[in-house]
Amino acid sequence: MQEAWDLLAKAFQLDLERLQREWRRDATEIRMGIGRPIRVRKGGAEGFLMQNGHVDTNGRGAYFRPDQTWLEKGLDRLVHYSLYAYEGQMGQGFLTVEGGHRIGVCGRAVVENGVIRTLTDISALVMRMAHEVKGCSEAVFPYIRKGRRVCHTLILSPPGVGKTTMLRDLLRRCSDELMLQVGIVDERSEIAACRKGIPQMDVGLRTEVLDGAPKTAGIRMLLRSVAPEVIGVDEIGSRAEADALGEMMRCGVQVLCTAHAASVEEALGREEIESLYRRGMIERMVVLADEPGRGRVREIRDGKGRCLYAAVADSGRGTADFGRLDGGTTCCGTV
């Protein structure tokens, strides 16, 4: 996390020496807009960056308010004065910098033939801190594997509570511990956080990444190009993407993917998820608790909707314990 603050301080020439340790350690997002205070978020809390580099949560500080020149010069420094090289990403509204941190960009769209080519007149930047939490899938991994085989797994949660972090760790373990050939279709550079094609996150020794490709086309391309045994995809959101994953499953490739949903019931109300479930192509559903930044598992169900693993009441230590609801045996093995 210190790397992200150092990057910001250098690019935007900010003095962050007085930044409080808890914000330096736990911040997940920084929002910068023209004429507005810079907002810093961690979990459910929000503060404003003061001119002295201190984060204020009381709403009474002397805040720094950036102008357009400040935003654009800082963005130029972040990409080492090579913004033209990021035109493809800019056309999608974001770019990825060192460390895998993602910068969302707002401004005036330059449109050619109905397609957004890039953005100019930058008005706001949103930096999402990359969080790599190795081992966060410890409670989940035994429930999605059988020997060297993994179950087709869908990870569900609302935005911002850790499903991509969980997916990344599961894929890394499939690669390094099960020694499976893993392929990742990373349309928005959030799983591997590639910069110039190089993953900034540890996704495993046996993992190949197709960065920036639309999921539907990328899934099929990856099957032909690297012959993966396992494929990872973030945020399934259309019937076409679900159908492409179905093709991979029929070819013997195991699929680990995520989707926005607060519960299994909500997910199955969506056509693309329901179609895979109805065809028996979802063997595990991992539901994360709605706690920003925590990545805590609420429950795991099998492909027939049976609960295999669930969080139990708070133990008094500030976090939930977990309980097996089936005596520890699942169709993917015994834990």
C-alpha positions in Angstrom: 0.0 0.0 0.0 2.9 2.3 0.7 3.9 2.0 -3.0 0.5 3.5 -4.0 0.9 6.5 -1.8 4.5 7.0 -3.0 3.2 6.9 -6.6 0.5 9.5 -5.8 2.9 11.8 -4.0 5.4 11.8 -6.8 2.9 12.1 -9.7 0.7 14.8 -8.1 3.5 16.4 -6.0 1.6 15.9 -2.8 3.2 16.0 0.7 1.8 13.0 2.4 4.2 12.7 5.3 1.4 13.5 7.8 -1.0 10.9 6.4 -2.3 8.8 9.3 -1.1 5.3 9.5 -4.6 3.7 9.3 -5.4 5.6 6.1 -2.1 4.8 4.6 -2.6 1.1 5.4 -6.3 0.5 4.8 -7.4 3.0 2.1 -9.2 1.4 -0.8 -10.0 4.4 -3.0 -9.0 8.0 -3.7 -11.3 10.3 -5.7 -10.0 13.5 -7.2 -12.3 16.0 -9.1 -12.0 19.5 -10.3 -12.8 22.1 -7.6 -13.7 19.5 -5.0 -11.8 18.1 -2.0 -9.9 14.9 -2.6 -11.8 12.1 -0.9 -10.1 9.0 0.6 -12.1 5.9 1.4 -11.4 2.9 3.6 -14.1 0.3 4.3 -17.2 2.3 5.0 -15.4 5.4 6.2 -14.5 8.5 4.2 -12.2 11.4 4.8 -10.9 14.5 2.9 -7.3 15.2 2.2 -6.2 18.5 3.8 -3.5 20.8 2.4 -1.0 19.5 5.0 -1.4 15.9 3.9 -3.6 14.9 6.9 -7.0 13.1 6.3 -9.9 14.9 8.0 -13.2 13.2 8.7 -15.0 16.1 10.4 -15.7 18.2 7.4 -13.9 21.3 8.8 -10.5 21.1 7.2 -8.5 23.4 4.9 -8.9 21.1 1.9 -6.9 21.0 -1.3 -9.1 21.4 -4.3 -7.4 20.4 -7.6 -7.9 22.2 -10.9 -7.9 20.6 -14.4 -4.2 21.4 -15.1 -3.2 19.7 -11.8 -5.2 16.5 -12.7 -3.9 16.3 -16.2 -0.3 16.9 -15.3 -0.5 14.3 -12.5 -2.0 11.7 -14.9 0.7 12.4 -17.4 3.4 11.8 -14.8 1.7 8.5 -13.7 2.1 7.1 -17.2 5.6 8.5 -17.7 4.5 11.1 -20.2 3.2 8.4 -22.6 -0.5 8.9 -22.4 -0.9 8.0 -26.0 0.3 4.5 -25.3 -2.8 4.1 -23.0 -5.3 5.3 -25.5 -7.0 1.9 -25.7 -7.5 1.7 -22.0 -8.6 5.4 -21.8 -11.3 4.6 -24.3 -12.7 2.2 -21.7 -12.5 4.8 -19.0 -9.5 3.6 -17.0 -5.8 2.7 -17.0 -3.6 0.5 -14.9 -0.4 1.9 -13.4 2.6 0.3 -11.5 1.6 -2.0 -8.7 -1.7 -2.9 -10.5 -3.5 0.2 -9.2 -6.4 1.2 -11.4 -7.2 4.8 -12.3 -10.7 5.5 -13.5 -10.9 8.6 -15.7 -13.8 11.0 -16.5 -13.7 13.7 -19.1 -14.8 14.6 -22.6 -15.2 11.5 -24.8 -13.6 11.5 -28.3 -16.0 9.4 -30.4 -15.1 7.9 -33.8 -17.6 5.8 -35.7 -19.8 5.4 -32.6 -16.9 4.2 -30.5 -15.2 6.1 -27.7 -11.5 6.3 -28.7 -10.1 8.2 -25.8 -10.9 10.9 -23.2 -9.7 14.6 -23.1 -10.5 17.5 -20.8 -10.0 15.3 -17.8 -12.4 16.3 -15.0 -12.0 13.5 -12.4 -9.7 10.6 -11.5 -10.6 7.6 -9.2 -7.7 5.5 -8.0 -8.6 2.1 -6.7 -5.9 0.6 -4.6 -4.9 -2.9 -5.7 -5.2 -5.4 -2.8 -3.5 -8.7 -3.1 -4.5 -10.9 -0.1 -2.7 -14.2 -0.4 -4.4 -16.9 1.6 -7.8 -15.2 1.7 -9.3 -18.3 0.0 -8.1 -20.7 2.8 -11.7 -21.4 3.9 -13.0 -21.8 0.4 -10.3 -23.8 -1.5 -11.0 -27.3 0.1 -14.7 -27.0 -1.0 -14.0 -26.4 -4.7 -11.4 -29.1 -5.3 -11.2 -32.9 -5.7 -7.6 -34.0 -6.0 -6.2 -31.9 -8.9 -9.7 -31.2 -10.3 -11.6 -28.0 -9.3 -15.3 -27.5 -9.4 -17.0 -24.9 -11.7 -17.3 -22.1 -9.2 -19.2 -18.8 -9.1 -18.2 -16.2 -6.5 -21.0 -13.8 -5.6 -21.0 -10.4 -3.8 -22.0 -6.8 -4.1 -19.3 -4.4 -5.4 -16.3 -3.7 -3.3 -16.3 -6.6 -0.8 -13.6 -8.8 -2.3 -14.8 -11.2 -4.9 -12.0 -10.3 -7.4 -9.4 -10.7 -4.6 -10.9 -14.1 -3.7 -11.0 -15.2 -7.4 -7.3 -14.1 -7.8 -6.2 -16.2 -4.8 -8.1 -19.3 -5.9 -6.6 -19.1 -9.4 -3.1 -18.7 -8.0 -3.6 -21.8 -5.8 -4.9 -23.8 -8.8 -1.7 -22.8 -10.6 0.9 -23.2 -7.9 -0.6 -25.9 -5.6 -2.6 -28.1 -8.0 -0.1 -27.5 -10.8 -2.9 -26.8 -13.3 -2.6 -24.7 -16.5 -4.6 -21.5 -15.8 -5.9 -18.9 -18.2 -7.4 -15.6 -17.2 -9.5 -13.3 -19.4 -9.0 -10.0 -17.7 -11.2 -7.5 -19.7 -10.8 -4.7 -17.2 -7.3 -5.5 -15.9 -8.6 -6.2 -12.4 -7.6 -9.8 -11.8 -3.9 -9.8 -12.8 -3.7 -5.9 -13.0 -1.4 -6.1 -16.1 0.7 -3.2 -17.1 2.1 -3.4 -20.6 1.1 -7.0 -20.6 2.9 -7.9 -17.4 0.8 -9.0 -14.4 1.4 -6.8 -11.4 -0.4 -9.4 -9.1 0.8 -12.9 -8.4 -1.6 -15.1 -10.3 0.6 -18.2 -10.3 3.5 -19.7 -12.2 1.3 -21.6 -14.6 -1.0 -18.8 -15.5 -1.4 -17.0 -18.8 -3.4 -13.7 -19.0 -5.3 -12.3 -21.9 -5.5 -8.7 -20.9 -8.1 -6.1 -22.1 -10.0 -8.6 -24.3 -13.9 -8.6 -24.3 -14.9 -11.7 -22.3 -17.0 -13.4 -24.9 -14.3 -13.3 -27.6 -11.4 -13.7 -25.1 -12.8 -16.9 -23.6 -12.9 -18.6 -26.9 -9.5 -17.1 -27.9 -7.9 -18.4 -24.7 -9.2 -21.9 -25.4 -7.4 -22.0 -28.8 -4.2 -20.2 -27.7 -3.1 -21.7 -24.4 -5.3 -24.8 -23.9 -6.1 -24.0 -20.2 -7.3 -26.6 -17.7 -8.8 -23.8 -15.6 -10.1 -20.4 -16.7 -10.8 -17.4 -14.6 -13.2 -14.6 -15.6 -14.5 -11.6 -13.5 -18.0 -10.3 -13.5 -20.2 -12.3 -15.8 -22.9 -10.0 -17.0 -24.5 -11.2 -20.2 -26.0 -14.3 -21.8 -23.3 -14.3 -24.5 -20.6 -14.5 -21.8 -22.4 -17.3 -20.1 -22.7 -19.2 -23.3 -19.0 -18.8 -24.0 -18.2 -20.2 -20.5 -20.6 -23.1 -21.3 -18.6 -23.9 -24.4 -15.4 -24.0 -22.3 -17.1 -26.3 -19.7 -18.2 -28.7 -22.5 -14.6 -28.8 -23.7 -13.4 -30.0 -20.2 -12.1 -26.7 -18.9 -13.0 -25.9 -15.3 -14.4 -22.3 -14.8 -13.9 -20.0 -11.9 -15.9 -16.7 -12.2 -17.6 -13.9 -10.3 -20.9 -12.0 -10.6 -22.5 -9.1 -8.8 -25.2 -10.4 -6.4 -25.8 -10.3 -2.7 -27.3 -13.8 -2.6 -27.7 -17.0 -4.5 -31.4 -16.2 -5.0 -30.5 -12.8 -6.5 -28.0 -14.4 -8.9 -30.4 -17.0 -10.1 -32.8 -14.2 -11.0 -30.5 -13.2 -13.8 -30.8 -15.0 -17.1 -27.1 -15.6 -17.7 -26.5 -17.2 -14.3 -29.8 -19.2 -14.3 -29.0 -20.6 -17.7 -25.6 -22.1 -16.4 -27.2 -23.3 -13.2 -30.1 -25.0 -15.0 -27.7 -26.9 -17.2 -25.7 -28.1 -14.2 -22.7 -26.0 -15.1 -22.3 -24.4 -11.6 -21.0 -26.8 -9.0 -20.1 -24.3 -6.3 -21.5 -20.9 -5.3 -19.5 -18.9 -2.9 -21.3 -15.9 -1.3 -19.2 -13.2 0.4 -20.6 -11.1 3.3 -21.5 -7.6 2.5 -18.6 -6.0 4.4 -16.5 -3.6 2.4 -12.9 -4.8 1.9 -13.3 -7.8 4.2 -13.7 -10.7 1.7 -15.4 -12.8 4.4 -17.3 -15.8 3.2 -21.0 -16.0 4.2 -21.8 -19.3 2.7 -20.9 -21.9 0.1 -23.6 -23.9 -1.7 -23.3 -26.8 -4.2 -24.9 -27.1 -7.6 -28.2 -28.3 -6.1 -28.4 -25.3 -3.7 -27.4 -27.3 -0.6 -25.5 -25.3 2.0 -22.0 -26.8 2.5 -20.3 -24.1 4.6 -21.6 -21.1 6.4 -20.5 -18.3 8.8 -21.8 -18.8 12.3 -22.4 -16.2 15.0 -19.6 -13.8 16.0 -17.2 -15.4 18.4 -16.5 -12.2 20.3 -13.1 -11.8 18.6 -14.5 -9.2 16.1 -14.7 -11.7 13.2 -17.1 -14.6 12.4 -16.2 -18.2 12.8 -17.2 -20.8 10.2 -19.1 -24.0 10.5 -19.5 -27.0 8.2 -23.2 -27.8 7.8 -22.7 -31.2 6.2 -20.2 -32.9 8.5 -17.3 -31.9 6.3 -18.0 -34.0 3.3 -18.8 -32.5 -0.1 -18.9 -34.0 -3.6 -15.5 -32.4 -4.2 -13.8 -34.1 -1.3 -13.6 -34.2 2.5 -12.2 -31.4 4.6 
